[in-house]
């Protein structure tokens, strides 16, 4: 219970009459309770509204855990931003994109629609930064794949052909790094943590039970979308539908991860399965991006006219590699279906408490 300063003054002030022992005891208990609430600090008392009669402790704990998660994620996100600009390490770029998704997911969960302009900005900044780093990240991944291709082959001609792709990717990466740098400078990350803290200090607009139900509904909705995307991809085997299934898997994973982080520990097996599935789809996706990049590299007129032997080698390599596409797709579907049968795909009504 949060007591306003005016109420505290009324409790502390001397009355004209001498209070009875029972009344005095109640007043002392109220003061002790108020002081305890104030000592909790802005991370809890400032971010949460007073618990109304009938609110369940589990629901209140979920809101507090979600608030802590958003603070933690914002702190990590803001810390990574200058590191990306400083050295552009592939791992840092990857981590920045991951934590931007985690921040965006937590903001969406804690602040329901309709959202204020400040909350929309809190969601917009990580999304824009993630998109700015997308092509940069793709180049880093493709350079790793090309390096493996060069190491595996014993043919000097093939090694030179993959070296040609590597040079193309390095040029493209330099352009993407410069482009991303300009976009990142437009995003005001310096005051991002302060904005998040200010919004978290405001009283909540919804009861904890409503938030709790919305979190579960969010995962249930993502699960339904995932099932539909899986069915569609199985039926068509089209690249576009496999891409849609990849996005649905990623969405389901990040929503499930947030539930796990706020105390739904029974979701751990599902989270592990989704990580394995996302990795498998990611390998398939990286190959698709590689095919497109090689096609763009060799499709230039000066390359076709002056490096025809390199073009022939690369096209032959792509043709050989693409013969395994159907096998990779079946592996993805098998992984999705086998694990799906043995896991609880929706959370229980209440979280399982765990130590922070």
DOMIZA-260708 format. One record per residue (C-alpha): residue in three letters; z, x negated, y. Coordinates in pm, whole numbers, plus 50000, padded with zeros to 5 digits. Layout:
BEGIN
ALAZXY;...
% end
This chain:
BEGIN
UNK500005000050000;UNK499064986350345;UNK501394995850633;UNK500114994350989;UNK501934973851250;UNK503075005851424;UNK504675017451100;UNK506384983851059;UNK507824986751408;UNK509165021451331;UNK510825007951018;UNK512444978251197;UNK513584996051513;UNK517145008751547;UNK517605046251537;UNK519945066251757;UNK521885077951452;UNK523315057551167;UNK521015060950858;UNK522425071550524;UNK522575045050245;UNK519635061550063;UNK517505062150378;UNK518375026150458;UNK517435015250105;UNK514055032650131;UNK513375015750464;UNK514234981450325;UNK511954986950024;UNK509124997050257;UNK509524965650468;UNK509574943250159;UNK506474960150024;UNK504654956550355;UNK505524919550386;UNK504314913650030;UNK501004930950112;UNK500504910150426;UNK501164877650239;UNK498194885050011;UNK495904874050292;UNK492474885950408;UNK490794879150073;UNK492554909649928;UNK494394930050187;UNK491704926050452;UNK488844933150213;UNK490364963050038;UNK491384996750169;UNK494775010750071;UNK494885024749720;UNK494735062249744;UNK496805084149510;UNK495195086349169;UNK493245053649191;UNK493395034348865;UNK494704998248861;UNK491644987248658;UNK489315000048929;UNK491284982449204;UNK491294950249002;UNK487514952848962;UNK487004955749337;UNK489234926049405;UNK487494905449137;UNK484094914449283;UNK485274904049629;UNK486434870549493;UNK483114865949314;UNK481124872049631;UNK483234846949824;UNK482774821149548;UNK479034826749528;UNK478514825449902;UNK480464792649918;UNK478264776949650;UNK475044790449804;UNK475874777250152;UNK476874743250010;UNK473524739149833;UNK471334747150136;UNK471674713550316;UNK471284694649987;UNK467874710549930;UNK466714699250272;UNK468184664350229;UNK466564651949909;UNK464724680349734;UNK466104671449391;UNK464504694749130;UNK467904704348987;UNK469274713349330;UNK466194734249404;UNK466684752249074;UNK470414757449138;UNK469704770649485;UNK467404797449344;UNK469934806949075;UNK472824810349318;UNK470684829749565;UNK470164855749292;UNK473874856549217;UNK474764861449583;UNK472194889049624;UNK473424906749311;UNK477064905749425;UNK476174918349775;UNK474174947149628;UNK477064956249399;UNK479804955249663;UNK477904972149946;UNK476125004249839;UNK473255021250020;UNK472785030050300;UNK473544994550416;UNK474174982850770;UNK471934957550941;UNK474464929650881;UNK474694937450510;UNK470904938550485;UNK470814904150642;UNK473364892250387;UNK470904902550113;UNK467764891750297;UNK468654855050361;UNK469124844449994;UNK466054864149890;UNK463844847350151;UNK465194812850068;UNK464554818449697;UNK460984829149763;UNK460424799449995;UNK461384776349709;UNK459364794349440;UNK456134774149446;UNK458084742049504;UNK460084749049188;UNK456904757048993;UNK455434723149086;UNK458584705348966;UNK458464723448631;UNK454744717048583;UNK455134680148662;UNK457704677848381;UNK455314694848137;UNK452414672248236;UNK454604641348196;UNK455424652547839;UNK451754658047766;UNK450984622647880;UNK453734607947664;UNK452694626647351;UNK449004617747346;UNK447644584947214;UNK444244590047372;UNK443714570647690;UNK441104595947805;UNK443534624847762;UNK446254605147939;UNK443904599648235;UNK442934636448234;UNK446574647248253;UNK447094620848520;UNK444414638748722;UNK446444671148692;UNK449574652348790;UNK447954639249109;UNK446804674349195;UNK450334688049143;UNK451914660549353;UNK449604669049644;UNK450344705649604;UNK454074698949583;UNK454034679149908;UNK452434708850084;UNK454934733349932;UNK457894711550030;UNK456664710450390;UNK456004747850394;UNK459384755850240;UNK461144733050488;UNK459764753250780;UNK460784785950617;UNK464274773650538;UNK464814763050899;UNK464154798951006;UNK467034811350789;UNK470374809550969;UNK472604796350690;UNK475164780050921;UNK476894812851006;UNK476124829850673;UNK479594823950527;UNK481224836850847;UNK479124868550830;UNK480094874050466;UNK483764868750548;UNK483594893450836;UNK482014920250620;UNK484524914650340;UNK487414919750582;UNK486214954650669;UNK487794984450490;UNK485834996550189;UNK483725028050230;UNK484105039849872;UNK486925043849622;UNK487365016749358;UNK486555041849082;UNK483175048849245;UNK482415011649265;UNK483445007048903;UNK481165034948787;UNK478305021948999;UNK478574987548839;UNK478335002648491;UNK475475025448596;UNK473674995148738;UNK473714977548400;UNK472775009648219;UNK469805014548451;UNK468684978348406;UNK468994982848030;UNK466775013848037;UNK464174995448246;UNK464344966048005;UNK463684988347705;UNK460705004447878;UNK459284970347976;UNK459724957147621;UNK457934987347472;UNK455074983847719;UNK454674946447654;UNK454674951747278;UNK451994978447302;UNK449574960247532;UNK450324922847483;UNK448914919447835;UNK450014889848045;UNK450954912848335;UNK453214933848111;UNK454864902947966;UNK455544891848322;UNK457104925948393;UNK459274922248082;UNK460354887748204;UNK461474902348538;UNK463314930848363;UNK465134905748140;UNK466164884948439;UNK467434915648623;UNK469444927348323;UNK470934892848274;UNK472154888748633;UNK473664923648643;UNK475404917348311;UNK476634883548433;UNK478284899948733;UNK480084924948510;UNK481314896448292;UNK482524876848594;UNK484634905948722;UNK486424909948389;UNK484204927148132;UNK484614899147879;UNK483224920347596;UNK479784914747753;UNK479784877747660;UNK477624881247342;UNK475024901247532;UNK475024875647814;UNK474434847147569;UNK471574865947405;UNK469954873647741;UNK470144836847838;UNK468364827047515;UNK465744853847565;UNK465154843947927;UNK464714807547822;UNK462104817647563;UNK460204838847814;UNK460524811048069;UNK458734786547840;UNK455904811547798;UNK455774817448175;UNK455634780248254;UNK452624776448025;UNK450864804948203;UNK451454788448541;UNK450184755448398;UNK446944771648280;UNK446354785748627;UNK447074752648796;UNK444714733348569;UNK442014759348630;UNK442424755649006;UNK442424717648982;UNK439134715548791;UNK437364744448966;UNK436684724649283;UNK433044715449338;UNK433664678249389;UNK435604676649062;UNK432924694848860;UNK430244671948999;UNK432054638448976;UNK434634641648695;UNK432904662648434;UNK434374643648137;UNK437914650048268;UNK437084686848309;UNK435834689047949;UNK438994672647812;UNK441314695348009;UNK439444727047915;UNK439584716747549;UNK443334710447581;UNK443834744847736;UNK441784761847467;UNK443814745147193;UNK447104753747362;UNK446224790047426;UNK445664796447057;UNK449464796147023;UNK450004823147287;UNK450244851647036;UNK452784831946829;UNK454944826047138;UNK454764862947229;UNK455844873446879;UNK458754849346896;UNK459884865647221;UNK459654900847077;UNK461474890446760;UNK464304875046961;UNK464564906247175;UNK464644930646882;UNK466854911246640;UNK469714905946883;UNK469404940447035;UNK470464957246709;UNK473814939446689;UNK475134939647044;UNK477034964247265;UNK474514969947542;UNK476714990347773;UNK480194981247900;UNK483374998947799;UNK484975021848059;UNK487444995148176;UNK487344957348207;UNK489324933947989;UNK491654913948207;UNK491374876148189;UNK492984847048365;UNK491324834548679;
% end
